Amino acid sequence: MSFSCKSYLQKRAHDFGDIITLQVHTDTYGVTSRISFLKLGLLYQDEDKFSFGFQNANLGQVQSQEFQIIFLGSENFKGIKDPHDPKLEKEFQNEVQNQIPNQIPERYIKYWQKIQKALQQNQELERRKKLYQAHFPWGTRNPHRRSNFFLKEKGSFSNPEIFGDVRFTFGLYGGITFGLHVFELFDFLFGIFGLDLLKDD
C-alpha cells in the first residue's frame, strides 16, 4: 500500500472516530444535555474522577470534566490521561537497581511504552485541535462573566466543531456521556472526496 493511500485511510479513520463520544465515569452526579451551544441541566463531576471511553478515535482512560448549573456550565477535554504513577516508578527504580546491568524488567518496559503511547496520542489530538475548553451558554473559552457576546475577539470561542454537537451526560456516582458530533460527520463525508471542512487532517 502506497504512503499516500495509507495516509488517506488513516485520516478517514480519524474523521470517522470523531463522530461519536461514549464515556463512563465515576464521581458524576446529575444530568445535563447540550445541543450546539444550548446547554441545560444540573451536573457535577469531580476533576479527579475515573473516566474511560471512546473520543476522537481514541479508546482509553481520558481527562475530561463537565459542570452545569441550569444554563451556566463548562466542558473540558484534556485528552488521554497521563499514566505516570510516582509510586510505581519508585518501586521500579528500586527493582532496577538490583537487576543485572542492561537488563530492564519487562513490566517496566511496558509501563514506559504506555506513557509514550499516551504522549503520542495527546500530541496527535493537539495537532488535530481536538482538545478543548468551553463555557456555556455561549461556548466561549473564557467564563461567561469575562466574555462579551457581541464584541468577540478572534479565537475567543471554543473549537468550532462543538457547535454541531448533541451531547448528554447522566450520573448518580457512576455516569455516562454520549455525544453525536454532526459537524464531524460532515467532515468525514466530505473527507471521502478530499475536502477537509474542519482542518483537522
N, C-alpha and C positions, 0 to 999 in steps of 0.2 A: 504494500500500500504506500503510495507516494506521501511525502510530508504534507503537501497542500490538502490532500484528501483527508488525511488523519487529523489535521488541524481543523478542517471544516466540520468533521464529525464530532470532534471534541467540543467545539463551540456550540453546535446544535444540542449536544447532550447537556451542556451547562445551561443553555436557554430553556430547555425542557425541564430541567431540575429546578429552575427559578419559579415555575408556575404555582407550585403547591408548597405550603409550610404546614408541618404537622409536628407538634412538640408535646411532651408530657413533662409535668413539673411537680415538685413538692413545694410546700410553703406558699400556696396560691389560694387566695380567699376572695370570692365574689364572682361577678360576671360582667363582661363588657363586650361590646360589638362595635365594629367600625366599618363604614362604607366611605371610601375615599378619605376626606379629612373630617367627616362627621363621625364622632366617636361618643358613645354614651354608655354609662354603667357605673358600678361601684366595684373596684378591684384593688387588691394589694398583693404584691409579690415581694418576697424577701430577696434582696440582691444576691445573697449567698445561697440561694436555693439550688437544688439539683434540677437541671433541665437536659432532656435528651430528646433528639428528634431529627427531622429532615428539613433543611432550609438551604436554599441556594445551591442545590446539587451536592450538599454535604450531609452525611449522616454521622451523628456522634453527640457528645456532650457539648452544649453550647452555652454562651454567656448572653443572656437576654433578661430584660426586666420590663415590667409593664405596671402602670399605676393609673387609676381613674377615680375621680370624684364627680359624678354626674356627667357634665360635658367638658370638664377640665382634666387633662391627663397627659401621659407621656409613654413613649415606647423607646427602647434602647436595644440595639443588636450589636454586640461587640465581636461576634464570630465564634470560632471554636474555643472552648475553654482551655486555658493554659494547664497542661497536665503536670507541671512541676510539683513535686512533693518533697519539701525540705527534709522531712523526717526519713523518707525512703532514701533520699540522696545521701544522708549521713550514714544510714545503715549500709548502703552500697560502698561508700568511701571506706568505712571500717573493714568491710569484707575484702575489698580490692587490695588493701594494704597487706593482707595475709595471703594473697594469691601469688603464684609464680609470675615473675615479670613477663609482660606482654601477653598475659592471659586474663581476659576480662570475662566475668560470669555472663552467661547467655541472657539472663533476665535483665542485667544491666544494659546490655546492648539493645534489647527490645525496648527498654524504658526510654533510652535516648532516641531511638528511632521513632517512638511515639511522639516525643517532644518535637523532633524535626518535622514530622508529618503535620502536626498542628500548626507549626510556624509557617510551613509552605501553604497550607490551606488558608490561613488568615492573610498571608501576603497576596494570594490569589483573590480572595474576597475583597481586599482593599483595592487591588488593581482594577477589579470589575465594579468598584464603587457600590458594594452591597452592604457595607457596614453603615449603620445609620442611627441617628438620634432624632426623634420628632416629638414636638409638644403640641398638644391639641387644646383648642378647637381648630387652629389654622394650619397645623403641620409644619411649624417653624422649628429651626434648630435650637433657638433660644426659648426659654419660658415665655408664656403669653404676656406676663407683666413687663417684660423688656422688649416686647415686639409691637410694632405699629403696622397693622394690617394694610393700611392704604399707602404707606411710604416704605416699601420694602427695598432694602439694598440687595444687590446681586449676591446670590448664594445664601440668603437668609432662610429660604425654605429648605426642607429636608429633601432627600432623594426623590426625584420626580415619579419613580415607579410606585411609591407607596400611595399615591393619589388614585391609583387604579385598583386598590386592594378591597377585598371583602374579608374581614377578619373577625374571629370570635374566640374569646377566652372564657373558660369557666373553671372554678376551683373551689374545693372545700377541703383544704390541706393539699390533697392531690388535685392536680389540674391538667387541663388540656387546652392547647391552642391550635386552631385550624385557620389557615389563610389561603385564599384564592387570589392570585395576583394577575388581574386582567391585562394590564399593560405588558407583563412578562409573557402572557400567552400570545399577544400580537407580535411581540418581539421575536418569539420563537417561529411563528408562522411566516413573518416577513423574512426572517433569517434564512429560511429554506431557500429563498431566492437571492440571498446575498445582501439583504438590507438590514443594517444594524440600528434599529429605532432607538434603543436606549444607550447606545455607545458603550456596550459592556463586553464586547468580544476581545 
